[in-house]
Amino acid sequence: MCLGVPGKIVEIYEVAGLKMGKVDFGGVTREACLAYIPDAQIGEYTVIHVGFAISRLSEAEAQESLAALQEIVNIEEELGLNQEGT
């Protein structure tokens, strides 16, 4: 299963000729390669998969995706699937 997580681009810069950025995932910021969406801008939302921005999406789409992911986490917690060893 592949999981792409939506995040907001908060900074853009270049590293060794590659367009890179800092992406905020609801308070957690990680570096991601923006080379696949070279026209991405600060403030836009993107789907990140294994450290690469693979598509752009609207804020509404990003919030909907994040809500769905949170619902999955809540269900796992209710079922006790989020504990170590299970």
N, C-alpha and C positions, 0 to 999 in steps of 0.2 A: 504494500500500500504506500502510495506517495502522499505526502502532506505538504501543501503550500500554505503558508500563514501570511495573512495580510498585515502590513505595517505601513507607517507613515514615514516618508523620507524627510529627515530633519537636517541633513548636511550632505553636500556633494563635493567630491574632490577626486584627484587622480593619483593612482599609484602604479608606477612602472608602465605608464601608458594606458592603463585601464580606468574607466569611469567607475568610481566606487562611491559608496555613501553610507551614512549612519541611518539606520532605520529603527523607528520606535515601535515596539510591540506592546503598547499599553503600559509604559513605564520601564520596560527593559529595552535597552538600545544595543543593537548589534551591527557589525559591519557587513555590507553586502555588495556584490559586484552588480553594477548597473549597465554593463556592456550590452545586454540583450534588449534594453529599452533606453537607447542613447539620448532620447529627447526628454527623459524624465526630469521633473523639476522638484525643488524643495516644496513640501506641503502636499504633494500627491501621494496617493496610496498605491502600493504595489504588492503583488503576491511574491513571497520569497520561498524558494525551495533550495535546500542544501547550499545556502549562501549566495544564491543568484536570484535577482529580480527577473521573473519570467513573464509578467504581464502587469498592466496598469488597471486599476479599478476605481470606481467612484467611492467617496466617503460612505455613502449609504450601503453600497455593496460590501465594503470592508466591515462596517458595523454589523451587518447581517451575518457575515461569515464568522466574525468574532463571537457573536451571540450564540451561533450554532456550536462552535467549539466549546464555549463555556457550558452549554447544555450537556454536551458529551462528558465533560469533566464532572459535572454535578451528578449525572447518572452513574458514572463509575464510582464516585464517592458513596452514593446511596447503596450501591450493590457491594461495596467493600472491595472493589477491584483496584483501587489506587494504593493499597497497602503493600509494603515490601513482602516478597515471598508469595504473592498471590497473582 
